[in-house]
C-alpha cells in the first residue's frame, strides 16, 4: 500500500513540477511575471532539470520495486537534496530573512496566493510552493523509510 502511494505521490509531483511554470492557474501562478523575468529557454531548462530531479527517483521506484539498499539510497539522496533546496530557498528566507537580491528574484511570486502570515519584508512561500514542498518532504520521509527497511 505504501509503495503504491509513493508511486502516486511521485507521479503527481512529477507532473506538478513539470507543468507549474507553463500553465496559468491564477491566483496560484503568475506566468506573465515569470516570463518577464526569465526567457522561455531558461524556464524550459529549469523545467527539464526539475523534471529529471523528480523523474529519476520515480523511475527507480517503478523499475526496482524491491528497493535494494543502492536504489533506496539513491532515491533518498535525490529527495534529501531537493528537501534541502526547498528549505534554503523558501523557508530560511521566510523565517530569518534574506538578501535584497533574493527578495528581488522572488518578487515574481508577489501576486500569487499565499495563506501564510507576512513576516516583515521576508519572502512568503506561496500556496503552490507550500503544496509542492509538502509533496517533496513526504517523498523524502518515505524514501528514508525504504532506506531503513533495506538496511
Buried (B, 14 or more C-beta within 10 A) or exposed (E): EEEEEBBEBBBEBBEBBBEBBEEEEEEBBBBEBBBEEBEEEEBEEEBEEBBEBBBEBBBBBEEBEEBEEEBBBBBBEBBBEBBEEBBEBBBBBBEEBBEEEBBEBBEBBEEBBBEEEEEEEBBBBBBBBBBBBEBBBBBBEBBBBBBEEBE
